[in-house]
Amino acid sequence: MGSFLAGVRRLYLSAYNWAVFVGWFQVFYLALKTLKESGHERVYYAVERPLLLAQTAAVLEILHGLLGLVRSPVSATLPQIASRLYVTWGILWSFPETRTHFLVSSLVISWSITEIIRYSFFGMKEAIGASSSWHLWLRYSTFLILYPTGITSEVGLIYIALPYIKASEKYCIRMPNKWNFSFDYFYAAILVLGIYVPGSPHLYTYMLGQRKKALSKTKKA
């Protein structure tokens, strides 16, 4: 029974990783194609559907961690997924004025390269039980550049959205109301920006530790 469940787990995780890999590969291809043919102003509109699907699918990774299907700690997975979902849905999808900025291109290219490598890496591990040394190196090295470019793009787009958030009052809840509760999305966005200040270096340091641990194993082998 245990071996059967282990087989089902591997089959599911393999299918999940390769399905999301296809989504991110589509984002990457469409972003480069649109940049070349139409310019950065049209990138978001070209990648919107696969971007929304691929990024939203990452919510399942939180569930995977909670259920013990993967070893990644939820404490490390949750902040990264939450921030990306916020930028994807709470900024780009919610405020069209941000979609033509050049930071959208750097964002989706940084994200898609990272995820193409990551999902194919784990897809290979689940499918055949191993991955190549170069794949391992890419998995734990490309973030050195792509994490800063991705984070810079995320922060930049949130900042750019601030005046549109304030003017539109979208998602705001004003008093009086039957819940006796108020919420201002503008100040929530400022709070999110504030969280990036300690959160980004912390996560980057965590990934450096993971890189050292993973690559040291290959040297010993």
N, C-alpha and C positions, 0 to 999 in steps of 0.2 A: 504493500500500500504506500509506504514511504517513497519508494523508487518511482511509483506511478505519479504521485503528487509532484515529485521533483522534476519529472519529465514534463508534466503539464506546466509547471512554473517556467521551465526553460523555453518551452514552445511559446508560451504567452509573451514572455519578456523579449524573446527574439522577434516575434511578430510586431510587438509594440515598437521596439527600437528601430527596426527597418522601415516601418510605416512612417514614423516621425522623421526618419532620415530622408525619405522621399520628399516629404513636405518641405523640409529645410533646403534640400537640393533644388527644389523648384523655386523657392524664394531667392536663392543665390543666383540661379540662372536667369530668372526674370529681372532681377535687380541689375545685373551686368548688361543684359540685352537692352533694357530700357535706358540705362545710363548712356550707352553707346548711340542708340537710335533717337532718343527723345529728350535726354537730359534728366537731371536729378529731380526736376519738378514733377515728373510723372512716375517716379519709382514707387511711391506708396500705392498708387492706384493699380499698378501692375502686380504688386505682390500681396495686396490686401487679403485676399481669400486664403491662400496657403499660409500666410503669416498668422492670421487669426486662428486658423485650425491647428497649426503646428505648435504655436505658443500656448494655446489653451490646453492642448493635450498634455502639456507638462504638469498640469494639476494632478494627473494620475501618479506622478512620481512621488508626491507627498503621500498618497495612499499606499504606494508600494513600500515606502519607508515605515509607515505606521503598521502595516501588516507583516513586516519582516521579510518581504520578498527580495529586498536589496539591503546592502549593508550601509548605504549612505545615511548619515544621521539627518533626521528631519530638521534639526536645528540649523544645519548648513544649507539644506535644500530649500526650505520654506522662504527665507528672506530673498534669495535670488529669483525664485519663481514669482513671488509676490511683487517684487519691483518690476519685473518684466511684464507681468500682466497689467500692472498699473499703467505703465507707459503705453502698452499695446492698446488696451481698452479705455483706460481713464484719460489718456492724453490724445493719442493719434486718432482713435476711432471716435472719440467724443468731441474733439475740436479740430475740424477740417482745416482751419487756418494754419495749423502746424505741418500739414502734410507735404507742402512743397519745399520745405527747408532742406538744405543740403545735408543736415545732420541725420535726416531720415535714411539717406544712402549709407552713411558711415555706420549707422545703427544696424540696419538689416544685414549689411555685409559682415560686420563684426559678429553679430549673433549667428548668422547662417554658417559661416566658416567654422565657428566654435562648435555648433551643434552637428554639422555634417561629420566632423571628426569624432565627436563624443558618441553620437548615436551609432555610427558604424563600428566604433571601437567596442561598445557594449553589445551590439548586435552580433559581432564576430565571436565575442566571448561566450555569449549564450548559445549561439548556433553550433560552434565547433569546440568550444571550451578553451580557446586560446586566441591570442592576437599577436601580430608581429612586433618586433622590437621598435621598428620605425613608427608604427601606429601608436605604440605606447608613448614614444617620445613626443609625437605630435599631440597626443591627448593631454600630456602634462607639461607642455612647453609653449604652445601657441597662445595660451591665455596671458603670457607675459606681455604680449603686445595687444592682443584682442580684448582683454579685460579692460585696460585703461581706455581704449578707443570706444568700447561699448558703453562704459560708465559715463565717459565724457559726453557722449551722444545722448544718453538717457537724461542726465542732469540738464544739458543744454536745451533739450526739447521741453522738459518740464518748465524751465525758466521762461522759454519763449511762449509757452501756453498761458502763463500767469495773467497777462492783461486780458486775454480772451475768456479765461475762467472768471475773472472778476466782473467783466462787462456782461457776460451771459447769465451769471448766477445759476448756471446749470448744476443740478444735484444739491442745491442749497435748500435747507429747511428753515423757514422763518417762523418766529413767534408772532402772534399766538397760534397755537394749534392744539388739537385734542391730546397730543402726547406730552405737551408742555416741554418741548425739546427743540433746540435749534442746532443747525449744522451749517458750516460755511466751507464749501469745497475749496475756495481760494486759500484759506488758512490751513486747510488740510494738506494742500499741495506744498505750501511753504514748510509745513512740518515734515513732509516726505523728503524734501530737499535737505532739511536739517539732519535727517536720519542717515542720508548718504555720507555725511561728513565722517562719523565714526564707523559706520557700517562697511563702507567700501574698503578702507585699509584693513579692517578686521578680516573680511572675507578674502582679500588678496593674500594676507599673511597665512590664512588657513590653507589656501591653495598652494602656496609655496611649500608649506609643510607636507602636504599631500604629494607634491612633486618630488621632494627630496626622498620621501619614504618609498614611492613607487619606483623611481629610477635607481635607488640604491639596491633594490631587490634584483634588478637586472644585472647590475655590476657583480653582485655576489654569485648570481647564477652563471 
